[in-house]
């Protein structure tokens, strides 16, 4: 599992308790009885919390279900809000959704930070509109970033070249040996751990209920989803159920017959380091680098730490939280090539988590159709966000609210969870049509 440099395991469970043992209704998570709400959200990561926040803002009652909220991919995420930098070849379909999320982020953060003395407060989200610098280590990296800039500009995105001197004037601790630099003013950041804590606090204050239990499956009644069956007994009844528990979504029982949720775990290693006082600030902007063709990023935090990440591997470790020694070496080596002072930082934490990927690297977001073509009432899927979970949180929340209001935006129809081939259905595969 993720560890601190001193060898102690990261306090994932303690952190989750702090996140969710807040506000009215939290005791509901300690009972095995039934509860009910307008909306049941399965999944206590940043996506699930964001959807719950948007639902409660719409005047709906909400229950959020997760046995270890805030301890999954959201715990490890760096929090880059980077629609421009995250534009990848052959993933242009995602760009419109990423740009929409970027547009929504200022208002989303402001609504959360309103009662916390602003984003800069320790109780705030840590949302910052500082820019991003893209830098390359050698000539091949310079060509790769220049080629990517052409694609970005072709999509109407602002990426401006800087001389090495200009880049080092802005960030003096950048290596003088970098080959190129580009300014990306639209790519910002947020602190996911602070964000999820703030979301949980606001939800609790607004009457949200947190059920600290694992969701076992869906409840059905009269041909529609009517809530969630909890592991160990009990249930949550709801008019709308949102499945937002990442990789766990595919393992839920009583999913609609034939529905395929083709999720795969993509593991990533990420480091957190403390900057000694004489080097602060190490950076003022996020640095996204390319070192011998391999990406690396360094994200400065307001508390004097930095986040360095992230590897991407699909090796299926025996422990899903196991950190790769080679990954740590690669991250530190490449980050130090871009910012040599990284060698003087104190390693606080090495963490690994699995992100839910899909065959086309796009999210599974929307309602799902029955065999007759009509949508299954009462069910929304929101998973498979891969690298983009934090960035896409306000957009996912808005899409789910539109679906609950029966005013779906046709722009997002291409992300429907049922866009992949259906699983052949046999007579024993049909979900329960009556309450469990």
C-alpha beads as a LAMMPS data file, in Angstrom:
LAMMPS data file: protein, C-alpha beads

436 atoms
435 bonds

1 atom types
1 bond types

-500.0 500.0 xlo xhi
-500.0 500.0 ylo yhi
-500.0 500.0 zlo zhi

Masses

1 110.0

Atoms # bond

1 1 1 0.000 0.000 0.000
2 1 1 1.071 3.630 -0.147
3 1 1 3.667 4.483 2.478
4 1 1 5.253 7.453 4.089
5 1 1 9.014 7.777 3.929
6 1 1 9.312 6.708 7.550
7 1 1 7.780 3.339 6.663
8 1 1 4.329 3.830 8.186
9 1 1 1.318 3.121 6.046
10 1 1 -0.571 6.135 4.815
11 1 1 -3.622 6.892 6.983
12 1 1 -6.161 6.038 4.314
13 1 1 -8.758 4.762 6.768
14 1 1 -8.168 7.609 9.220
15 1 1 -8.398 10.110 6.382
16 1 1 -11.623 8.539 5.216
17 1 1 -13.039 8.775 8.726
18 1 1 -12.203 12.456 8.890
19 1 1 -13.796 12.993 5.514
20 1 1 -17.089 11.285 6.218
21 1 1 -17.717 11.365 9.970
22 1 1 -19.010 14.899 9.554
23 1 1 -22.396 16.515 9.835
24 1 1 -25.942 15.217 10.188
25 1 1 -26.783 11.662 9.280
26 1 1 -23.363 10.079 9.604
27 1 1 -24.630 7.636 12.190
28 1 1 -26.694 6.090 9.406
29 1 1 -23.522 4.405 8.247
30 1 1 -23.263 2.377 11.440
31 1 1 -26.644 0.663 11.222
32 1 1 -27.799 -2.267 9.123
33 1 1 -31.310 -0.973 8.646
34 1 1 -32.946 0.735 5.703
35 1 1 -32.845 4.396 4.796
36 1 1 -34.159 6.395 1.868
37 1 1 -33.409 9.543 -0.098
38 1 1 -34.071 11.166 -3.436
39 1 1 -30.580 10.199 -4.641
40 1 1 -28.232 7.382 -3.636
41 1 1 -24.638 7.817 -4.788
42 1 1 -22.427 4.724 -4.732
43 1 1 -18.795 5.791 -4.415
44 1 1 -17.045 8.227 -2.101
45 1 1 -14.286 9.456 -4.373
46 1 1 -14.141 12.966 -5.769
47 1 1 -16.627 12.101 -8.548
48 1 1 -19.161 10.633 -6.136
49 1 1 -18.805 13.538 -3.720
50 1 1 -19.135 16.042 -6.560
51 1 1 -22.323 14.409 -7.861
52 1 1 -23.770 14.295 -4.345
53 1 1 -22.930 17.992 -3.874
54 1 1 -24.673 18.961 -7.113
55 1 1 -27.708 16.837 -6.230
56 1 1 -28.063 18.401 -2.794
57 1 1 -27.695 21.867 -4.353
58 1 1 -30.669 21.005 -6.547
59 1 1 -32.841 20.508 -3.455
60 1 1 -32.686 16.695 -3.400
61 1 1 -31.908 14.573 -0.357
62 1 1 -28.756 12.504 -0.796
63 1 1 -27.155 9.385 0.681
64 1 1 -23.496 8.683 -0.213
65 1 1 -22.412 5.053 0.160
66 1 1 -18.775 3.968 0.556
67 1 1 -16.997 1.828 3.138
68 1 1 -13.696 3.718 2.728
69 1 1 -14.498 7.131 1.234
70 1 1 -11.677 9.235 -0.122
71 1 1 -9.092 6.446 0.037
72 1 1 -9.016 5.318 -3.601
73 1 1 -7.677 7.047 -6.704
74 1 1 -8.778 10.429 -5.300
75 1 1 -6.302 10.011 -2.423
76 1 1 -3.385 9.719 -4.844
77 1 1 -4.468 12.242 -7.487
78 1 1 -2.335 15.310 -8.193
79 1 1 -5.332 17.500 -9.015
80 1 1 -4.220 19.014 -12.311
81 1 1 -7.090 20.737 -14.100
82 1 1 -5.458 20.512 -17.482
83 1 1 -7.734 20.229 -20.524
84 1 1 -4.985 21.589 -22.776
85 1 1 -2.089 19.474 -21.502
86 1 1 -4.286 16.377 -21.268
87 1 1 -5.269 16.501 -24.943
88 1 1 -3.881 13.267 -26.332
89 1 1 -3.738 12.028 -29.896
90 1 1 -6.920 10.201 -30.911
91 1 1 -8.728 11.390 -27.764
92 1 1 -10.087 14.595 -29.264
93 1 1 -13.672 13.512 -28.455
94 1 1 -12.901 14.146 -24.794
95 1 1 -11.791 17.721 -25.372
96 1 1 -15.262 19.300 -25.396
97 1 1 -16.130 17.660 -22.070
98 1 1 -12.776 18.664 -20.546
99 1 1 -13.216 22.259 -21.680
100 1 1 -16.738 22.302 -20.271
101 1 1 -15.380 21.053 -16.951
102 1 1 -12.675 23.710 -16.998
103 1 1 -15.343 26.350 -17.597
104 1 1 -17.367 25.066 -14.643
105 1 1 -14.477 24.832 -12.190
106 1 1 -14.362 28.476 -10.969
107 1 1 -18.040 28.463 -10.004
108 1 1 -17.846 24.953 -8.558
109 1 1 -14.881 25.873 -6.362
110 1 1 -16.408 29.208 -5.352
111 1 1 -19.593 27.486 -4.174
112 1 1 -17.548 25.139 -2.014
113 1 1 -15.159 27.775 -0.695
114 1 1 -17.852 30.340 0.146
115 1 1 -17.997 29.279 3.793
116 1 1 -14.304 28.503 4.183
117 1 1 -12.752 31.971 3.838
118 1 1 -11.733 31.151 0.268
119 1 1 -9.721 28.496 -1.538
120 1 1 -6.495 29.630 0.177
121 1 1 -7.898 28.806 3.614
122 1 1 -6.789 25.461 5.103
123 1 1 -10.480 24.547 5.060
124 1 1 -10.831 25.432 1.370
125 1 1 -10.438 23.358 -1.783
126 1 1 -6.964 24.539 -2.725
127 1 1 -8.222 25.611 -6.159
128 1 1 -5.561 27.742 -7.868
129 1 1 -5.558 29.410 -11.273
130 1 1 -1.790 29.342 -11.587
131 1 1 -0.682 28.358 -15.118
132 1 1 1.173 25.298 -16.354
133 1 1 4.566 25.195 -18.042
134 1 1 5.318 22.369 -20.475
135 1 1 9.049 21.735 -20.804
136 1 1 11.216 19.285 -22.710
137 1 1 14.534 17.791 -21.718
138 1 1 16.190 17.153 -25.087
139 1 1 15.769 17.809 -28.797
140 1 1 13.434 14.867 -29.327
141 1 1 11.225 16.080 -26.479
142 1 1 11.194 19.546 -28.041
143 1 1 9.951 18.112 -31.330
144 1 1 7.298 16.020 -29.577
145 1 1 5.967 19.002 -27.626
146 1 1 6.034 21.185 -30.743
147 1 1 4.043 18.550 -32.659
148 1 1 1.536 18.342 -29.818
149 1 1 1.251 22.134 -29.804
150 1 1 0.162 22.018 -33.444
151 1 1 -2.649 19.632 -32.506
152 1 1 -3.598 21.801 -29.532
153 1 1 -3.640 24.956 -31.607
154 1 1 -5.657 23.169 -34.273
155 1 1 -8.290 22.642 -31.582
156 1 1 -8.251 26.341 -30.711
157 1 1 -6.196 25.952 -27.514
158 1 1 -3.684 28.534 -26.304
159 1 1 -0.117 27.223 -25.987
160 1 1 2.563 29.889 -26.242
161 1 1 6.275 29.192 -26.709
162 1 1 8.763 30.640 -24.230
163 1 1 12.501 30.920 -24.514
164 1 1 14.467 28.980 -21.925
165 1 1 15.513 32.314 -20.420
166 1 1 11.887 33.433 -20.155
167 1 1 10.882 30.153 -18.543
168 1 1 13.745 30.358 -16.028
169 1 1 12.896 33.958 -15.237
170 1 1 9.453 32.756 -14.192
171 1 1 10.757 29.588 -12.527
172 1 1 14.410 30.133 -11.535
173 1 1 14.946 26.558 -10.323
174 1 1 14.246 25.043 -13.743
175 1 1 17.335 23.412 -15.195
176 1 1 19.296 25.597 -17.640
177 1 1 19.608 22.472 -19.776
178 1 1 15.929 22.181 -20.754
179 1 1 15.395 22.258 -24.504
180 1 1 12.070 24.146 -24.687
181 1 1 9.184 25.608 -22.724
182 1 1 5.555 26.428 -23.454
183 1 1 3.121 28.492 -21.422
184 1 1 -0.366 26.993 -20.926
185 1 1 -2.389 29.624 -19.060
186 1 1 -5.698 27.693 -19.025
187 1 1 -4.391 24.660 -17.104
188 1 1 -4.855 25.066 -13.338
189 1 1 -4.867 22.890 -10.210
190 1 1 -6.781 21.880 -7.088
191 1 1 -5.761 19.845 -4.035
192 1 1 -7.904 16.661 -4.221
193 1 1 -7.513 15.777 -0.548
194 1 1 -8.649 19.208 0.556
195 1 1 -11.357 19.171 -2.110
196 1 1 -12.904 15.924 -0.951
197 1 1 -12.730 17.004 2.691
198 1 1 -14.477 20.250 1.820
199 1 1 -17.122 18.446 -0.261
200 1 1 -17.866 16.081 2.614
201 1 1 -18.090 18.951 5.077
202 1 1 -20.535 20.872 2.909
203 1 1 -22.604 17.742 2.263
204 1 1 -22.824 17.039 5.978
205 1 1 -23.769 20.617 6.755
206 1 1 -26.529 20.483 4.126
207 1 1 -28.062 17.301 5.524
208 1 1 -26.344 14.679 3.394
209 1 1 -26.184 11.180 4.887
210 1 1 -23.000 9.087 4.713
211 1 1 -23.333 5.314 4.831
212 1 1 -19.970 3.752 5.655
213 1 1 -20.816 0.428 4.065
214 1 1 -20.020 -1.359 0.834
215 1 1 -22.709 -1.396 -1.839
216 1 1 -23.372 -5.002 -2.841
217 1 1 -25.855 -4.474 -5.648
218 1 1 -28.838 -2.624 -7.031
219 1 1 -32.425 -2.905 -5.844
220 1 1 -35.133 -3.315 -8.470
221 1 1 -38.860 -2.733 -8.254
222 1 1 -41.392 -2.787 -11.069
223 1 1 -38.715 -2.838 -13.740
224 1 1 -36.715 0.113 -12.471
225 1 1 -33.777 0.624 -10.140
226 1 1 -35.101 1.543 -6.717
227 1 1 -31.929 1.900 -4.672
228 1 1 -28.942 0.012 -3.305
229 1 1 -28.543 -3.261 -1.432
230 1 1 -25.819 -3.026 1.207
231 1 1 -23.278 -5.740 1.991
232 1 1 -24.164 -7.418 5.276
233 1 1 -27.820 -6.394 5.151
234 1 1 -29.850 -3.249 4.855
235 1 1 -30.631 -1.029 1.917
236 1 1 -30.887 2.524 0.682
237 1 1 -34.056 3.308 -1.250
238 1 1 -33.810 6.103 -3.810
239 1 1 -35.595 7.525 -6.820
240 1 1 -32.224 7.872 -8.566
241 1 1 -29.150 5.715 -8.009
242 1 1 -25.785 6.919 -9.320
243 1 1 -23.046 4.311 -9.713
244 1 1 -19.791 6.238 -9.238
245 1 1 -17.516 3.757 -7.474
246 1 1 -14.780 3.511 -10.067
247 1 1 -13.481 0.030 -10.747
248 1 1 -16.009 -1.419 -8.303
249 1 1 -18.903 -0.550 -10.597
250 1 1 -18.514 -3.645 -12.764
251 1 1 -18.645 -5.913 -9.702
252 1 1 -22.033 -4.654 -8.493
253 1 1 -24.719 -7.295 -8.495
254 1 1 -28.060 -6.849 -10.262
255 1 1 -26.731 -4.525 -12.950
256 1 1 -29.067 -4.296 -15.960
257 1 1 -29.080 -7.480 -18.008
258 1 1 -26.485 -7.432 -20.779
259 1 1 -24.759 -4.232 -19.607
260 1 1 -20.989 -4.335 -20.079
261 1 1 -18.854 -1.956 -18.028
262 1 1 -15.439 -2.685 -19.582
263 1 1 -13.249 -1.129 -16.890
264 1 1 -9.574 -1.913 -16.495
265 1 1 -7.202 -0.867 -13.681
266 1 1 -4.392 1.477 -14.731
267 1 1 -1.936 1.843 -11.870
268 1 1 0.011 4.988 -11.160
269 1 1 2.794 5.803 -8.695
270 1 1 2.917 9.289 -7.221
271 1 1 5.245 11.004 -4.742
272 1 1 4.809 13.796 -2.214
273 1 1 7.845 15.710 -1.009
274 1 1 8.482 18.584 1.381
275 1 1 10.417 21.624 0.126
276 1 1 12.948 22.903 2.691
277 1 1 12.537 26.578 3.642
278 1 1 15.614 27.765 1.746
279 1 1 14.167 26.420 -1.529
280 1 1 10.620 27.720 -1.140
281 1 1 8.924 28.217 -3.427
282 1 1 10.399 25.444 -5.508
283 1 1 7.939 26.355 -8.247
284 1 1 5.026 28.752 -8.601
285 1 1 3.381 26.953 -11.539
286 1 1 2.759 23.317 -12.388
287 1 1 5.546 21.918 -14.565
288 1 1 4.664 19.152 -17.003
289 1 1 7.772 17.750 -18.582
290 1 1 8.842 15.337 -21.243
291 1 1 12.111 13.524 -20.457
292 1 1 13.386 11.187 -23.166
293 1 1 9.801 10.741 -24.337
294 1 1 8.421 9.939 -20.879
295 1 1 6.017 12.398 -19.200
296 1 1 6.528 13.666 -15.659
297 1 1 4.893 16.473 -13.701
298 1 1 5.673 18.531 -10.611
299 1 1 2.749 20.235 -8.878
300 1 1 3.504 22.784 -6.120
301 1 1 1.166 22.947 -3.144
302 1 1 0.409 25.897 -0.889
303 1 1 1.680 24.030 2.180
304 1 1 5.288 23.878 0.955
305 1 1 5.066 20.409 -0.556
306 1 1 5.151 19.209 -4.148
307 1 1 3.529 16.269 -5.910
308 1 1 5.542 14.373 -8.515
309 1 1 3.892 11.872 -10.832
310 1 1 2.813 9.789 -12.338
311 1 1 3.715 6.469 -13.804
312 1 1 1.188 4.501 -15.817
313 1 1 1.271 0.722 -15.733
314 1 1 -1.124 -2.153 -16.259
315 1 1 0.966 -4.868 -14.628
316 1 1 -1.651 -6.156 -12.168
317 1 1 0.365 -6.182 -8.927
318 1 1 -0.602 -8.648 -6.205
319 1 1 -1.358 -5.699 -3.911
320 1 1 -3.308 -2.968 -5.752
321 1 1 -1.667 -0.339 -3.519
322 1 1 1.868 -1.629 -4.084
323 1 1 4.329 1.076 -5.160
324 1 1 6.757 0.264 -7.957
325 1 1 10.434 0.723 -7.049
326 1 1 11.215 1.344 -10.689
327 1 1 8.423 3.889 -10.854
328 1 1 9.794 5.844 -7.889
329 1 1 13.268 5.828 -9.421
330 1 1 11.935 7.022 -12.770
331 1 1 9.893 9.849 -11.264
332 1 1 12.730 11.192 -9.127
333 1 1 15.289 10.841 -11.930
334 1 1 13.166 12.651 -14.504
335 1 1 11.895 15.351 -12.149
336 1 1 15.456 16.079 -11.080
337 1 1 16.508 16.492 -14.702
338 1 1 13.951 19.275 -15.090
339 1 1 14.358 20.798 -11.601
340 1 1 17.733 19.734 -10.118
341 1 1 16.755 20.967 -6.637
342 1 1 14.334 18.022 -6.389
343 1 1 17.340 16.098 -5.076
344 1 1 17.265 18.266 -1.922
345 1 1 13.610 17.623 -1.067
346 1 1 12.359 15.363 1.716
347 1 1 10.355 12.367 0.567
348 1 1 7.127 12.239 2.571
349 1 1 4.994 9.698 0.785
350 1 1 4.934 7.222 -2.073
351 1 1 1.484 6.128 -3.135
352 1 1 -0.016 3.931 -5.823
353 1 1 -3.628 3.624 -6.858
354 1 1 -5.539 2.158 -9.790
355 1 1 -7.544 4.453 -12.038
356 1 1 -10.541 3.092 -13.973
357 1 1 -9.806 3.050 -17.688
358 1 1 -12.098 2.107 -20.576
359 1 1 -11.340 0.784 -24.084
360 1 1 -11.545 4.295 -25.559
361 1 1 -10.216 6.082 -22.432
362 1 1 -13.473 8.038 -22.195
363 1 1 -15.815 7.934 -19.199
364 1 1 -18.944 5.853 -18.817
365 1 1 -21.395 8.652 -18.104
366 1 1 -25.148 8.594 -18.530
367 1 1 -28.179 6.353 -18.447
368 1 1 -28.262 2.864 -19.950
369 1 1 -30.781 1.310 -22.299
370 1 1 -32.821 -1.811 -21.786
371 1 1 -33.086 -4.432 -24.492
372 1 1 -36.128 -2.614 -25.881
373 1 1 -34.127 0.606 -26.295
374 1 1 -35.764 2.583 -23.482
375 1 1 -33.562 3.845 -20.672
376 1 1 -33.570 1.983 -17.372
377 1 1 -35.437 4.295 -14.966
378 1 1 -33.676 5.307 -11.781
379 1 1 -30.105 4.472 -12.826
380 1 1 -27.160 6.669 -13.850
381 1 1 -23.582 5.424 -14.371
382 1 1 -20.592 7.723 -13.748
383 1 1 -17.265 5.890 -13.824
384 1 1 -14.262 5.202 -16.061
385 1 1 -12.758 8.691 -15.759
386 1 1 -9.165 7.384 -15.962
387 1 1 -6.701 10.337 -15.817
388 1 1 -9.423 12.971 -15.751
389 1 1 -11.493 12.309 -12.643
390 1 1 -10.654 15.477 -10.729
391 1 1 -10.852 17.707 -13.803
392 1 1 -14.190 16.255 -14.919
393 1 1 -15.882 16.303 -11.503
394 1 1 -18.020 19.444 -12.017
395 1 1 -18.965 18.352 -15.542
396 1 1 -19.931 14.850 -14.368
397 1 1 -21.990 16.395 -11.575
398 1 1 -23.743 18.721 -14.019
399 1 1 -24.471 15.886 -16.459
400 1 1 -25.979 13.775 -13.668
401 1 1 -28.141 16.657 -12.500
402 1 1 -29.384 17.216 -16.053
403 1 1 -30.290 13.541 -16.289
404 1 1 -32.150 13.686 -12.977
405 1 1 -33.997 16.763 -14.238
406 1 1 -34.788 14.933 -17.516
407 1 1 -33.011 17.662 -19.485
408 1 1 -30.013 15.753 -20.902
409 1 1 -27.470 17.637 -23.001
410 1 1 -27.071 15.826 -26.345
411 1 1 -23.390 16.799 -26.472
412 1 1 -22.567 14.084 -23.974
413 1 1 -24.495 11.225 -25.572
414 1 1 -21.258 9.740 -26.903
415 1 1 -20.203 8.870 -23.357
416 1 1 -23.204 6.654 -22.629
417 1 1 -22.125 3.575 -20.656
418 1 1 -23.958 1.250 -23.060
419 1 1 -21.928 2.269 -26.112
420 1 1 -19.953 -0.984 -25.975
421 1 1 -21.284 -4.347 -27.152
422 1 1 -23.791 -5.922 -24.790
423 1 1 -23.110 -9.141 -22.921
424 1 1 -25.217 -12.026 -24.273
425 1 1 -28.088 -12.589 -21.837
426 1 1 -29.300 -16.006 -20.731
427 1 1 -32.471 -16.645 -18.795
428 1 1 -30.614 -16.643 -15.483
429 1 1 -28.850 -13.365 -16.056
430 1 1 -31.751 -10.965 -15.725
431 1 1 -31.593 -8.542 -12.810
432 1 1 -34.186 -8.725 -10.064
433 1 1 -37.336 -6.830 -10.930
434 1 1 -38.681 -6.728 -7.415
435 1 1 -37.169 -5.285 -4.286
436 1 1 -34.448 -7.402 -2.747

Bonds

1 1 1 2
2 1 2 3
3 1 3 4
4 1 4 5
5 1 5 6
6 1 6 7
7 1 7 8
8 1 8 9
9 1 9 10
10 1 10 11
11 1 11 12
12 1 12 13
13 1 13 14
14 1 14 15
15 1 15 16
16 1 16 17
17 1 17 18
18 1 18 19
19 1 19 20
20 1 20 21
21 1 21 22
22 1 22 23
23 1 23 24
24 1 24 25
25 1 25 26
26 1 26 27
27 1 27 28
28 1 28 29
29 1 29 30
30 1 30 31
31 1 31 32
32 1 32 33
33 1 33 34
34 1 34 35
35 1 35 36
36 1 36 37
37 1 37 38
38 1 38 39
39 1 39 40
40 1 40 41
41 1 41 42
42 1 42 43
43 1 43 44
44 1 44 45
45 1 45 46
46 1 46 47
47 1 47 48
48 1 48 49
49 1 49 50
50 1 50 51
51 1 51 52
52 1 52 53
53 1 53 54
54 1 54 55
55 1 55 56
56 1 56 57
57 1 57 58
58 1 58 59
59 1 59 60
60 1 60 61
61 1 61 62
62 1 62 63
63 1 63 64
64 1 64 65
65 1 65 66
66 1 66 67
67 1 67 68
68 1 68 69
69 1 69 70
70 1 70 71
71 1 71 72
72 1 72 73
73 1 73 74
74 1 74 75
75 1 75 76
76 1 76 77
77 1 77 78
78 1 78 79
79 1 79 80
80 1 80 81
81 1 81 82
82 1 82 83
83 1 83 84
84 1 84 85
85 1 85 86
86 1 86 87
87 1 87 88
88 1 88 89
89 1 89 90
90 1 90 91
91 1 91 92
92 1 92 93
93 1 93 94
94 1 94 95
95 1 95 96
96 1 96 97
97 1 97 98
98 1 98 99
99 1 99 100
100 1 100 101
101 1 101 102
102 1 102 103
103 1 103 104
104 1 104 105
105 1 105 106
106 1 106 107
107 1 107 108
108 1 108 109
109 1 109 110
110 1 110 111
111 1 111 112
112 1 112 113
113 1 113 114
114 1 114 115
115 1 115 116
116 1 116 117
117 1 117 118
118 1 118 119
119 1 119 120
120 1 120 121
121 1 121 122
122 1 122 123
123 1 123 124
124 1 124 125
125 1 125 126
126 1 126 127
127 1 127 128
128 1 128 129
129 1 129 130
130 1 130 131
131 1 131 132
132 1 132 133
133 1 133 134
134 1 134 135
135 1 135 136
136 1 136 137
137 1 137 138
138 1 138 139
139 1 139 140
140 1 140 141
141 1 141 142
142 1 142 143
143 1 143 144
144 1 144 145
145 1 145 146
146 1 146 147
147 1 147 148
148 1 148 149
149 1 149 150
150 1 150 151
151 1 151 152
152 1 152 153
153 1 153 154
154 1 154 155
155 1 155 156
156 1 156 157
157 1 157 158
158 1 158 159
159 1 159 160
160 1 160 161
161 1 161 162
162 1 162 163
163 1 163 164
164 1 164 165
165 1 165 166
166 1 166 167
167 1 167 168
168 1 168 169
169 1 169 170
170 1 170 171
171 1 171 172
172 1 172 173
173 1 173 174
174 1 174 175
175 1 175 176
176 1 176 177
177 1 177 178
178 1 178 179
179 1 179 180
180 1 180 181
181 1 181 182
182 1 182 183
183 1 183 184
184 1 184 185
185 1 185 186
186 1 186 187
187 1 187 188
188 1 188 189
189 1 189 190
190 1 190 191
191 1 191 192
192 1 192 193
193 1 193 194
194 1 194 195
195 1 195 196
196 1 196 197
197 1 197 198
198 1 198 199
199 1 199 200
200 1 200 201
201 1 201 202
202 1 202 203
203 1 203 204
204 1 204 205
205 1 205 206
206 1 206 207
207 1 207 208
208 1 208 209
209 1 209 210
210 1 210 211
211 1 211 212
212 1 212 213
213 1 213 214
214 1 214 215
215 1 215 216
216 1 216 217
217 1 217 218
218 1 218 219
219 1 219 220
220 1 220 221
221 1 221 222
222 1 222 223
223 1 223 224
224 1 224 225
225 1 225 226
226 1 226 227
227 1 227 228
228 1 228 229
229 1 229 230
230 1 230 231
231 1 231 232
232 1 232 233
233 1 233 234
234 1 234 235
235 1 235 236
236 1 236 237
237 1 237 238
238 1 238 239
239 1 239 240
240 1 240 241
241 1 241 242
242 1 242 243
243 1 243 244
244 1 244 245
245 1 245 246
246 1 246 247
247 1 247 248
248 1 248 249
249 1 249 250
250 1 250 251
251 1 251 252
252 1 252 253
253 1 253 254
254 1 254 255
255 1 255 256
256 1 256 257
257 1 257 258
258 1 258 259
259 1 259 260
260 1 260 261
261 1 261 262
262 1 262 263
263 1 263 264
264 1 264 265
265 1 265 266
266 1 266 267
267 1 267 268
268 1 268 269
269 1 269 270
270 1 270 271
271 1 271 272
272 1 272 273
273 1 273 274
274 1 274 275
275 1 275 276
276 1 276 277
277 1 277 278
278 1 278 279
279 1 279 280
280 1 280 281
281 1 281 282
282 1 282 283
283 1 283 284
284 1 284 285
285 1 285 286
286 1 286 287
287 1 287 288
288 1 288 289
289 1 289 290
290 1 290 291
291 1 291 292
292 1 292 293
293 1 293 294
294 1 294 295
295 1 295 296
296 1 296 297
297 1 297 298
298 1 298 299
299 1 299 300
300 1 300 301
301 1 301 302
302 1 302 303
303 1 303 304
304 1 304 305
305 1 305 306
306 1 306 307
307 1 307 308
308 1 308 309
309 1 309 310
310 1 310 311
311 1 311 312
312 1 312 313
313 1 313 314
314 1 314 315
315 1 315 316
316 1 316 317
317 1 317 318
318 1 318 319
319 1 319 320
320 1 320 321
321 1 321 322
322 1 322 323
323 1 323 324
324 1 324 325
325 1 325 326
326 1 326 327
327 1 327 328
328 1 328 329
329 1 329 330
330 1 330 331
331 1 331 332
332 1 332 333
333 1 333 334
334 1 334 335
335 1 335 336
336 1 336 337
337 1 337 338
338 1 338 339
339 1 339 340
340 1 340 341
341 1 341 342
342 1 342 343
343 1 343 344
344 1 344 345
345 1 345 346
346 1 346 347
347 1 347 348
348 1 348 349
349 1 349 350
350 1 350 351
351 1 351 352
352 1 352 353
353 1 353 354
354 1 354 355
355 1 355 356
356 1 356 357
357 1 357 358
358 1 358 359
359 1 359 360
360 1 360 361
361 1 361 362
362 1 362 363
363 1 363 364
364 1 364 365
365 1 365 366
366 1 366 367
367 1 367 368
368 1 368 369
369 1 369 370
370 1 370 371
371 1 371 372
372 1 372 373
373 1 373 374
374 1 374 375
375 1 375 376
376 1 376 377
377 1 377 378
378 1 378 379
379 1 379 380
380 1 380 381
381 1 381 382
382 1 382 383
383 1 383 384
384 1 384 385
385 1 385 386
386 1 386 387
387 1 387 388
388 1 388 389
389 1 389 390
390 1 390 391
391 1 391 392
392 1 392 393
393 1 393 394
394 1 394 395
395 1 395 396
396 1 396 397
397 1 397 398
398 1 398 399
399 1 399 400
400 1 400 401
401 1 401 402
402 1 402 403
403 1 403 404
404 1 404 405
405 1 405 406
406 1 406 407
407 1 407 408
408 1 408 409
409 1 409 410
410 1 410 411
411 1 411 412
412 1 412 413
413 1 413 414
414 1 414 415
415 1 415 416
416 1 416 417
417 1 417 418
418 1 418 419
419 1 419 420
420 1 420 421
421 1 421 422
422 1 422 423
423 1 423 424
424 1 424 425
425 1 425 426
426 1 426 427
427 1 427 428
428 1 428 429
429 1 429 430
430 1 430 431
431 1 431 432
432 1 432 433
433 1 433 434
434 1 434 435
435 1 435 436
